[in-house]
Amino acid sequence: MAKSSYFTTSTTIVALLIILLPKSYSQIAKSDHDLLEFPLNLEYLEAEFFLYGSLGVGLDHVAPNLTKGGPTPIGGQLATLDSVTRDVILQFALQEVGHLRAIQSVVEGFPRPLLNLSAATFASVIDSAFGIKLDPPFNPYSSTINYLIASYLVPYVGLTGYVGANAKLEGATSRRLVAGLLGVESGQDAVIRALLYERAHQIVEPYGTAVFEFTNKISALRNKLGGEGVKDEGLLIPPAEGAEGSITGNVLAGDPNSVAYERTPEEILRIVYGSGSEKVPGGFHPNGGDGNIAKSYLHK
């Protein structure tokens, strides 16, 4: 389909998504506020990456009211995708729009932080995962398989954050919202992993490296950056590390009891900044995240 038709599609979506946020917010426990606000850093990232990848435009065109006037992302592009993958990614994109609206209906939130979605940012992450500079640089927008590998970077980090936050929340409204967000984020991660698992032994050209090797190296990098042990697993692992210690396939990541791993906001910032420190912004958030939690570390 021609690129112009995707812009036409995006215009139609804009008309469907002009929804005004309520002027008053639900009453929530004061201690819950920061934990509900923090995920906006990841939800903005996911929404923009999936919107640009599937439509070639972002929130500024699709749901500008949800950006709260934050700066336009750097480097987002329409990806070269097969029709099924484009359809799936567009579904994810619109789900993320809903997530932003759901969170902003409970806490006021903050303007979209500056996001760097450029091919160079993704290339830097992949280079770090491999410990060498790939030649040519990895481009997430150049093919279906590259985009799926890049998508492997995103929802899983968010879902581990929701798992971690849920146990700390006090209010029923807060727990219900996070449980609902976690359900869909987990589903997105499962779909991405399943699509990649189907292609686990496919060689990613021109690197001569199989898909599962990319996922395993990305997971190892996230464990390293997070700094709190193993909370991430690739698609093919030693049998002793698989479900019940008896299988190499790992279409879903989980602990020895196949329970989802959890991460703190600090661990998430270390990963999305790519610096290994919640105090040193970079990567997808060149100026750092927003909200009380993220800003508290930037000011230290």
Secondary structure as GFF3:
##gff-version 3
##sequence-region A 1 300
A	DSSP	alpha_helix	3	17	.	.	.	ID=ss1
A	DSSP	three_ten_helix	30	32	.	.	.	ID=ss2
A	DSSP	alpha_helix	33	37	.	.	.	ID=ss3
A	DSSP	alpha_helix	40	55	.	.	.	ID=ss4
A	DSSP	alpha_helix	59	62	.	.	.	ID=ss5
A	DSSP	three_ten_helix	64	66	.	.	.	ID=ss6
A	DSSP	alpha_helix	83	104	.	.	.	ID=ss7
A	DSSP	alpha_helix	119	130	.	.	.	ID=ss8
A	DSSP	alpha_helix	144	151	.	.	.	ID=ss9
A	DSSP	alpha_helix	155	166	.	.	.	ID=ss10
A	DSSP	alpha_helix	172	198	.	.	.	ID=ss11
A	DSSP	beta_strand	203	204	.	.	.	ID=ss12
A	DSSP	beta_strand	209	210	.	.	.	ID=ss13
A	DSSP	alpha_helix	211	226	.	.	.	ID=ss14
A	DSSP	three_ten_helix	239	241	.	.	.	ID=ss15
A	DSSP	three_ten_helix	243	245	.	.	.	ID=ss16
A	DSSP	alpha_helix	265	273	.	.	.	ID=ss17
A	DSSP	alpha_helix	291	298	.	.	.	ID=ss18
###
